[in-house]
Amino acid sequence: MIGDYAIDTLRREKDDVKEVRQGMECGIKLMNFNDVKEADTLEAYRIEHVARTL
């Protein structure tokens, strides 16, 4: 792992989108990182904060 960066923009064709279905191509721009190289592996995840209950 080289770092933990937020997604700045996600594009499908020429449109900005919020999500892309599995298997579809898209463009990703990461915040504060621009050294992505061909064959790099990107893993995306979402952090959800859930209030505790008893």
C-alpha positions in Angstrom: 0.0 0.0 0.0 1.4 3.4 -1.0 -1.1 5.6 0.7 -4.7 6.4 1.5 -6.2 9.0 -0.9 -9.7 10.2 -1.3 -11.4 10.1 -4.8 -11.6 13.6 -6.2 -13.6 12.8 -9.3 -15.1 9.7 -10.8 -16.1 9.8 -14.5 -17.9 7.5 -16.9 -17.4 8.6 -20.5 -17.7 12.4 -20.2 -20.0 12.6 -17.2 -19.1 12.9 -13.5 -20.8 10.0 -11.6 -21.1 8.9 -8.0 -20.7 5.2 -8.8 -19.8 2.8 -11.6 -21.1 -0.8 -11.9 -18.6 -3.6 -11.6 -16.8 -4.4 -14.9 -17.4 -1.0 -16.4 -14.5 1.3 -17.3 -14.2 4.7 -15.6 -11.7 7.5 -14.9 -10.6 8.3 -11.4 -8.8 11.3 -10.1 -7.3 11.1 -6.6 -6.9 14.0 -4.2 -3.3 15.0 -3.7 -1.9 12.1 -5.8 -1.1 12.0 -9.5 1.6 9.3 -9.9 -0.7 6.4 -10.9 1.0 4.1 -13.4 -0.3 1.5 -15.8 -0.9 -1.9 -14.0 -1.2 -0.2 -10.5 -4.0 -1.8 -8.4 -6.5 0.5 -6.8 -8.7 -0.6 -4.0 -11.7 1.5 -3.0 -13.7 1.4 0.2 -16.2 3.5 2.2 -15.9 4.3 5.9 -19.3 4.5 7.6 -19.7 5.8 11.1 -22.5 4.0 12.9 -23.8 5.2 16.3 -23.6 2.6 19.0 -26.8 1.3 20.5 -27.4 -0.9 23.6 
